[in-house]
Amino acid sequence: MRELVLFLAQSLVDQPDQVIVTETNGPEAIILELNVAPDDMGKVIGRQGRIAKAIRSVVKAATEKGGKPVFVEIQ
């Protein structure tokens, strides 16, 4: 999942070398924290959060059935 989010975010931003995805395994879920350059924050979030919702939808569709849910936090 980490590589998927990393690929999607790097494809959207102007500074792909500053994209960092941190994975945290919790007891109930997996949390992916996406950090980008401040200038690229709007490109990752999109108008009214549409791009962020799309990233979360792709990750949700790619998760295993019966596995831990994966949440994406954009910081």
N, C-alpha and C positions, 0 to 999 in steps of 0.2 A: 504494500500500500504506500509506503514511504516513497518509493521510486516513482509511482504513478503521480502522486501529488507534486513531487519535485519536477517531473517532466512537464506537467500541465502548467505549473507556475512559471517555470523558466521559459516556456513558449509564449507567455503573455507579457512579460516585463521587458524593460529596456536594459536592465542590469542583471542578467541571469546569474552572474557569479556571486551576487549577494543574497540569493535565495537559500534559505536554510529550513529544513524540515526536521523536527525533533519528534521522535516516537516515544510515548510513555505507555507502558503496559500497566493498566490498573486491574483490580480484581474483577470488575464487571465489564470494562470496556477498554479500547485502545484509543488514545488521544494523539492526534497528529497536530503539532503546532507549526504553523507556517509563518516564517518571518521573511519579509522583503524590505528593500530600501524604502525609505519614506516617500520618495518621489513616485514609486511604483505601486503604492498602496491602492490608489484609485483604480488602477488597471486590474488588480486582483479582485477587488470588491465589485466593481462595475456599477452601473446605474441602478439604484434601488436594490443593490445586492444581488443582481441577477447572475453575475459571473461566480460569486461565492456560492450561491445556491446550486449552480450547475456543477461546480467542483465537488460539492458535498453529495450531489445526486450520483455522479460518476463513481465516487468512492463507495457509496452505499450499494450501488449495483454490483461493484466488484468484490464486495465482501463475501466470505463463505457463508453458506446457509448453515445455521446452527452454531456459528462461531460467535466470537465477541463482536459487539457493534463497534464501529470505528467512527469517531467524531473528529472533524477538522476545525481547528481554531486558528483564525487569522489574526496575527499580532503585528 
